[in-house]
Amino acid sequence: MILGVIGGMGPLATCNFFEKIIRLTSADKDQDHIHVIIDNNTSIPDRTDYILGHGTDPRPELIRSAIKLESMGADYIAIPCNTAHYFYEDLIRYTNAKVINMIEETAMYLKKAYPEYRDYLLLSTEGTYKSEIYKKAFEKHGLKIIEPSYEDKKTVMGWIYSVKSSVFNVTSEDFESLVSKYVEKKGTPVILGCTELSTLADRIDLTFKYVDPLLILAKRCVEIHQSVG
């Protein structure tokens, strides 16, 4: 089984995803690892800009990457970008490879792994909030998404684009100060609904309970590989 990755959204998050796959794979030698093909397609236009109505449509480049990966032998495809899943239904029409839906995988994982929780605070891009991809997926599984205020959404968006620029100027105190407004009393878990936030979390010490969809996606990719290996 060959895994294809539609990357470049952003490149550092793609690298983080690939590293997670490697670390999660039980291997004694090179040949035990998953055959992975990554298309680090930095030509994919900004997903949030398009969803908010002032950017170029990213679908042609997303579809181009999927077709390219399939032509290179990819049996299944992962997209390590939360916002890009807004275009999931458009994308799967152009490939016979199985495209894993990270948002659906996250909802299914949480319902099974944390039955005591129903509410989750979502930190993501403005495009992901606008698209309601998490809200719709979670509602199907009896789960609820909590969104931060408009001002806090703007703050999180700033963090995300800093990471895209390889600037890690956000501290754990900054993160926890924002999150505490919404989860302090109930202990609501936080979803890091942007792969840049996942990358940021790997570099700072967060004390609150959080869920990393990028890690869930990586685990699912390894499970699929193992199921046929």
LINWO-V312001 format. One record per residue. N is the residue number from 1. RES is the residue in three letters. PHI is phi in whole degrees, -180 to 180 (999 if undefined). D_LAST is the distance of its C-alpha to the last C-alpha in Angstrom with 1 decimal. Layout:
<<N:RES:PHI:D_LAST> <N:RES:PHI:D_LAST>>
This chain:
<<1:MET:999:7.8> <2:ILE:-110:11.1> <3:LEU:-96:12.9> <4:GLY:-104:16.7> <5:VAL:-125:19.2> <6:ILE:-85:22.8> <7:GLY:-107:24.6> <8:GLY:92:28.2> <9:MET:-125:29.2> <10:GLY:-96:30.1> <11:PRO:-59:28.8> <12:LEU:-68:28.9> <13:ALA:-66:26.9> <14:THR:-63:24.3> <15:CYS:-61:24.2> <16:ASN:-62:24.0> <17:PHE:-62:21.0> <18:PHE:-62:19.1> <19:GLU:-64:20.2> <20:LYS:-61:19.0> <21:ILE:-60:15.4> <22:ILE:-61:15.7> <23:ARG:-70:17.4> <24:LEU:-84:15.1> <25:THR:-84:12.0> <26:SER:-79:11.8> <27:ALA:-145:12.2> <28:ASP:-102:14.7> <29:LYS:-154:15.0> <30:ASP:-51:14.8> <31:GLN:-70:12.0> <32:ASP:-85:9.6> <33:HIS:-82:10.6> <34:ILE:-77:9.8> <35:HIS:-75:11.7> <36:VAL:-120:14.5> <37:ILE:-115:17.6> <38:ILE:-111:20.5> <39:ASP:-102:23.7> <40:ASN:-81:26.2> <41:ASN:-83:28.7> <42:THR:-79:31.8> <43:SER:-86:33.8> <44:ILE:-67:32.5> <45:PRO:-62:35.8> <46:ASP:-60:36.2> <47:ARG:-69:34.8> <48:THR:-65:37.4> <49:ASP:-55:40.3> <50:TYR:-68:39.5> <51:ILE:-63:39.0> <52:LEU:-83:42.3> <53:GLY:93:44.0> <54:HIS:-140:44.8> <55:GLY:-148:42.0> <56:THR:-81:40.2> <57:ASP:-64:37.7> <58:PRO:-81:34.2> <59:ARG:-60:32.5> <60:PRO:-57:33.1> <61:GLU:-74:31.3> <62:LEU:-62:28.4> <63:ILE:-66:28.1> <64:ARG:-59:28.5> <65:SER:-65:25.6> <66:ALA:-62:23.3> <67:ILE:-65:24.4> <68:LYS:-62:24.1> <69:LEU:-65:20.5> <70:GLU:-63:19.6> <71:SER:-66:21.7> <72:MET:-90:19.7> <73:GLY:109:16.4> <74:ALA:-65:15.3> <75:ASP:-90:13.2> <76:TYR:-144:14.1> <77:ILE:-129:17.0> <78:ALA:-116:18.3> <79:ILE:-123:22.1> <80:PRO:-79:23.1> <81:CYS:-153:26.6> <82:ASN:-66:28.0> <83:THR:-61:31.0> <84:ALA:-62:29.2> <85:HIS:-71:27.7> <86:TYR:-60:31.2> <87:PHE:-101:30.3> <88:TYR:-56:27.0> <89:GLU:-64:28.5> <90:ASP:-67:30.0> <91:LEU:-70:26.9> <92:ILE:-68:24.6> <93:ARG:-73:27.2> <94:TYR:-110:26.6> <95:THR:-145:22.9> <96:ASN:-90:20.4> <97:ALA:-70:17.5> <98:LYS:-72:16.7> <99:VAL:-103:18.9> <100:ILE:-75:18.2> <101:ASN:-97:21.6> <102:MET:-62:22.1> <103:ILE:-69:25.3> <104:GLU:-64:24.1> <105:GLU:-61:21.1> <106:THR:-66:23.8> <107:ALA:-62:26.1> <108:MET:-65:23.6> <109:TYR:-63:22.4> <110:LEU:-68:26.1> <111:LYS:-62:27.3> <112:LYS:-83:24.9> <113:ALA:-80:25.1> <114:TYR:-131:28.8> <115:PRO:-63:30.6> <116:GLU:-79:33.8> <117:TYR:-109:33.9> <118:ARG:-123:34.9> <119:ASP:-105:36.4> <120:TYR:-138:34.7> <121:LEU:-83:36.5> <122:LEU:-102:35.0> <123:LEU:-110:35.5> <124:SER:-159:34.7> <125:THR:-74:36.2> <126:GLU:-64:39.2> <127:GLY:-65:37.2> <128:THR:-67:34.7> <129:TYR:-62:37.6> <130:LYS:-60:39.4> <131:SER:-73:36.5> <132:GLU:61:35.9> <133:ILE:-65:32.2> <134:TYR:-72:31.6> <135:LYS:-57:34.6> <136:LYS:-67:33.6> <137:ALA:-66:30.0> <138:PHE:-70:31.2> <139:GLU:-61:34.0> <140:LYS:-63:31.7> <141:HIS:-108:30.2> <142:GLY:73:33.6> <143:LEU:-111:33.4> <144:LYS:-127:36.1> <145:ILE:-101:36.2> <146:ILE:-105:39.1> <147:GLU:-109:40.2> <148:PRO:-74:42.5> <149:SER:-69:45.9> <150:TYR:-57:46.6> <151:GLU:-64:47.6> <152:ASP:-71:44.6> <153:LYS:-62:42.3> <154:LYS:-64:44.2> <155:THR:-63:43.7> <156:VAL:-62:39.9> <157:MET:-61:39.9> <158:GLY:-63:41.8> <159:TRP:-60:39.3> <160:ILE:-61:36.5> <161:TYR:-74:38.4> <162:SER:-65:39.3> <163:VAL:-64:35.7> <164:LYS:-60:35.2> <165:SER:-93:38.1> <166:SER:61:36.5> <167:VAL:-110:39.4> <168:PHE:-110:38.5> <169:ASN:-107:41.9> <170:VAL:-104:40.8> <171:THR:-98:41.2> <172:SER:-63:39.8> <173:GLU:-65:43.3> <174:ASP:-60:43.3> <175:PHE:-60:40.1> <176:GLU:-71:41.3> <177:SER:-65:44.7> <178:LEU:-70:43.4> <179:VAL:-65:40.9> <180:SER:-62:43.5> <181:LYS:-66:45.6> <182:TYR:-117:43.1> <183:VAL:-123:41.3> <184:GLU:-58:43.8> <185:LYS:-79:45.1> <186:LYS:-96:42.1> <187:GLY:67:39.3> <188:THR:-62:37.5> <189:PRO:-67:34.0> <190:VAL:-109:33.8> <191:ILE:-96:31.1> <192:LEU:-84:30.7> <193:GLY:-85:30.4> <194:CYS:-149:30.5> <195:THR:-67:28.0> <196:GLU:-69:31.1> <197:LEU:-68:32.0> <198:SER:-62:28.6> <199:THR:-65:29.2> <200:LEU:-64:32.7> <201:ALA:-63:31.7> <202:ASP:-70:29.6> <203:ARG:-106:32.9> <204:ILE:-126:35.3> <205:ASP:-95:35.6> <206:LEU:-94:35.6> <207:THR:-99:36.9> <208:PHE:-83:36.4> <209:LYS:-77:33.4> <210:TYR:-133:31.2> <211:VAL:-116:28.0> <212:ASP:-112:25.9> <213:PRO:-59:24.2> <214:LEU:-64:22.7> <215:LEU:-69:20.9> <216:ILE:-62:19.8> <217:LEU:-64:18.4> <218:ALA:-62:16.5> <219:LYS:-62:15.1> <220:ARG:-65:14.1> <221:CYS:-62:12.4> <222:VAL:-68:10.2> <223:GLU:-59:9.7> <224:ILE:-62:8.6> <225:HIS:-61:6.0> <226:GLN:-69:4.8> <227:SER:-69:5.7> <228:VAL:-113:3.8> <229:GLY:-79:0.0>>
